[in-house]
């Protein structure tokens, strides 16, 4: 496979280089041949890098004076950090094709604002979204938007469906991934016009690159009912975070239960290998790595509070997306979708947004 | 404790009396002295009732010709079922104070439409919500709205906060339950004016009967970060369903893991008692029973697809709410809240909704 270069904003996240550097080293150990462009404060990064010689040999460190704060508002971050922050320069490396993917654990709003500024398509007609790869009982489901913006018109939901299906196809090879629109089981209530109209359009359009399966509810996601779940960013973010919280909650029940009686302790000991696998399956760090879609380049957002293992997972997510050329495939599908039905969608979108 | 009478729409749900009657019998076995008014088609109910003599002795069966269908739209249900359906008559029994609570596994939209029609407060100023009691690692959290309606203004979110806190206090005895507003960690995005304004008002108001703790995210719910989580119905429903789906997903992983190797099988066997407890803790049936708040009477919605055990849980939820006089306490708090600050709230609500 071709060598992939990943551009890292190593100043992002609660811990900065103390997590990003060992995380990158972990990812390198699992993906030999990976190259890195590291953007950050040399004084903070070098001591960490000294402890990871393999990573050091595979990396180019670029000093940046400015780091975007975890609490900076997007507008502040743009004002202070455009052209010079570690976050900006990692994204810029993607724009200039020196890297295939940018990865940051910095704050979501700032990262999205910079990514849009730097990588937005020329027409500006695509609404960016953040996609998550969600583990299910049947495999993995792409869920978007999980928090790029709040609310979505009919046309934006259609774009999300096309982008999500292209990502699912690129990752998992299904020719026509199944797509569901996230909804709730209440009829005749206001506020869902955009979702209903998108459902109607997806059904009527019968697109060659996705298989629309209707509405899905929150509990269908983890059951793997469809390959792609489409929703607007507020509910998508809440669904994602709630699933993570529930997984942690059940893990906590386990620990408590395992402590409770001696017989159980022996039982848990005998089943420990199975438990280790199980723990890995419900480890929310493995879900780490939100993928920004709808831009002319690939940007991955890692959880700000993750550890090295979680950051490594985000890097691996980015590398696998880059290898299957997710961005190029999404842009192809979006173009052919737009050529196929530009008029009707806009009309319904307007009525949906009204 | 005083005798409680529960009015049941035994025709609701996917299975009707075949689930509702054994469910009621289960609840009766756990709550001696409970009385029932059963509304349904005599021909369908009596054969079931014959098999549960204790329930039969504790019940009065009222024949109803009409049953609301699971797919009826609220408007259809009202047209066909007002004054005569089993669903309507169960709610009416609460209105006429012949029962303390009405319970139905019928469709949510129809049940809410009828409950509003029959039990709405005279002023019409309270927006009804559905509250769920959500098990957390620290106990139980009240979450509302989980699907009564979509979207909410600032004033409606304030009402939800007051109602949720009253319910939490009635159930768990905390004088000033902690309250959080569900939000996502993205700054400077549109669409959140109502949530932000409600946050500001709750902070400024410093109400005597609740302790506002700021924004919470989806993963804070299961961690028990606050006693009450307030949100609008679309995201609340998606959060609830997603948590249920995740719990089922992890249970499925377990079953699969337990089968996988002999050592684990022995381990799981030794830990089986602990597992049974654990299974009970993550059993989504125990979460069954959405509580309709903001009405002049108590109505509980059971899952339509639940089994007898789940329906029994909904009945038990209803009985415990009735015993602590949730509705009366909510109405007291809402009144004193309205007396305290009628003007400012309306103003901000308007600007938030604009």
Interface residues (C-beta under 8 A of the other chain):
Chain A: X73 X74 X75 X107 X108 X109 X136 X137 X147 X148 X149 X150 X151 X182 X184 X185 X186 X187 X188 X189 X190 X191 X192 X217 X218 X219 X220 X221 X222 X223 X231 X233 X234 X235 X237 X238 X239 X240 X241 X242 X243 X244 X245 X246 X247 X248 X249 X250 X252 X253 X254 X257 X258 X260 X261 X263 X264 X266 X267 X268 X269 X270 X271 X272 X273 X274 X275 X277 X278 X281 X282
Chain B: X73 X74 X75 X107 X108 X109 X136 X137 X147 X149 X150 X151 X182 X184 X185 X186 X187 X188 X189 X190 X191 X192 X217 X218 X219 X220 X221 X222 X223 X231 X233 X234 X235 X237 X238 X239 X240 X241 X242 X243 X244 X245 X246 X247 X248 X249 X250 X252 X253 X254 X257 X258 X260 X261 X263 X264 X266 X267 X268 X269 X270 X271 X272 X273 X274 X275 X277 X278 X281 X282
